[in-house]
Amino acid sequence: MSDLAVEIKSRREELGLTVKEMADSIGLSKDGDKVLRFWESGNGRPDKVVFGKIMTFANKRPYARKITNPKFKFIDLFAGIGGIRIPFQEQGGQCVFTSEWDHFAQKTYQMNFGGEIFGDITEVDIDKDIPKFDILLGGFPCQPFSQAGLHKGFSDTRGTLFFNIEEIIEKKRPKAFLLENVKQLKGHDHGRTYKVIEEHLRNLNYTVTPAILRAGDFGVPQNRERLYIVGFDREEYDLPENYVFEFPEPPKTATRLGDILEENVDPKYTISEKLYEGHKRRKEEHKKRGNGFGFSLFNADSEYTNTLSARYYKDGSEILIDQGENMRPRKLTPRECARLQGFPEDFIIPVSDTRAYKQFGNSVAVPVIREIAKNMLRTMEELESSKNAGCTYQRATS
Ligand SMILES: C[S@@+](CC[C@H](N)C(=O)[O-])C[C@H]1O[C@@H](n2cnc3c(N)ncnc32)[C@H](O)[C@@H]1O
């Protein structure tokens, strides 16, 4: 085997990537895994540019931070790929505990942030495993409450994961928390599910403020609405029960899909004839039944897309990019999905395209979290100074 073949293979193995993951990560075309395998066995060789991409891929973790004097400490629960973590880190926070049980999400998280990742949160020994922290972050699983799921709520075991969050808050008494979920959680079971959640948090003596915010109002071209719940420890800050957190005002700057689209997209993202025919047939059937369901086409001039979901990899029907009359539409690339969620350009995507679609669909619009994080930190500083000045909470509440 040639030295080059050995170098390629050992680089990939060093990163813990499969051939498919490496091929997709460095942007090889369809059947790129076969080509890479070929190179690794000493048959043929990549050109200089591609070889360079292989050897430099993920050579540093862009979001690994060890701050000597962190402004605050936080924990990242149901962490996914760390979309909620990035903005809190930007605010000067140090992540002291992460929980995520999905092997592939862990891979993406590890490559970007490093550090240890705890698996199943239901197995955690709160006193032993979780160090002291100030802010709890958790975008807990939404399938039990979502439109796409079966709306089972607390009767689905995934729905009860909220109670694990509750137990951690009760035992560790953080100063604040931020929870994120689908907006349907608010209306699930005629509002009863949300009411239980709010009551439980209030019973722990925390303030609770919910808000539904739309990603498109925070600068990314996506019509994603999510429920955010922010709470502060009433005892810590001497807050009245009716205290209301001020969520950020959406800047509502104009958005345009063209701003996040890649140039020269590989033909592997163009959907197959069979899939396209199926999409068209289903759309026609829906039309006959008098409803507007079916695949949606967007182009560079579109203001925003539909919500990117974790099921995007299946058929891409919610967001297809028009490539003109003579070409079938294409799916978004994983990098475009990252941009649609406002992830920074240097965020590493070390998994297959299918996994990447799932991970970004499950994640959050980072710019929305960024503005919430700023407001939370500002509020905590204000509350802290009133406390130090010996004042009780003075601002107007509603
Ligand atoms: C809605 S996603 C959150 C995504 C995250 N906010 C992000 O930015 O990527 C929920 C995550 O919870 C994880 N999860 C579900 N049950 C879990 C459990 N029992 N322990 C740890 N993680 C779990 C899932 O694998 C999924 O990644």
The ligand as an ORCA input file, in Angstrom:
! r2SCAN-3c Opt
* xyz 0 1
  C     -34.822     18.317     20.454
  S     -33.260     17.589     20.539
  C     -32.307     18.893     21.223
  C     -31.288     19.427     20.268
  C     -30.378     20.502     20.812
  N     -31.068     21.610     21.402
  C     -29.431     21.004     19.721
  O     -29.154     22.186     19.641
  O     -28.967     20.204     18.905
  C     -33.436     16.489     21.904
  C     -32.189     15.633     22.170
  O     -32.380     14.883     23.360
  C     -31.684     13.653     23.219
  N     -32.233     12.721     24.220
  C     -33.462     12.144     24.223
  N     -33.609     11.382     25.322
  C     -32.453     11.456     26.025
  C     -32.005     10.894     27.242
  N     -32.794     10.067     27.963
  N     -30.763     11.209     27.688
  C     -29.964     12.053     26.979
  N     -30.343     12.604     25.792
  C     -31.566     12.323     25.334
  C     -31.965     13.256     21.776
  O     -31.004     12.336     21.305
  C     -31.899     14.615     21.064
  O     -30.630     14.862     20.545
*
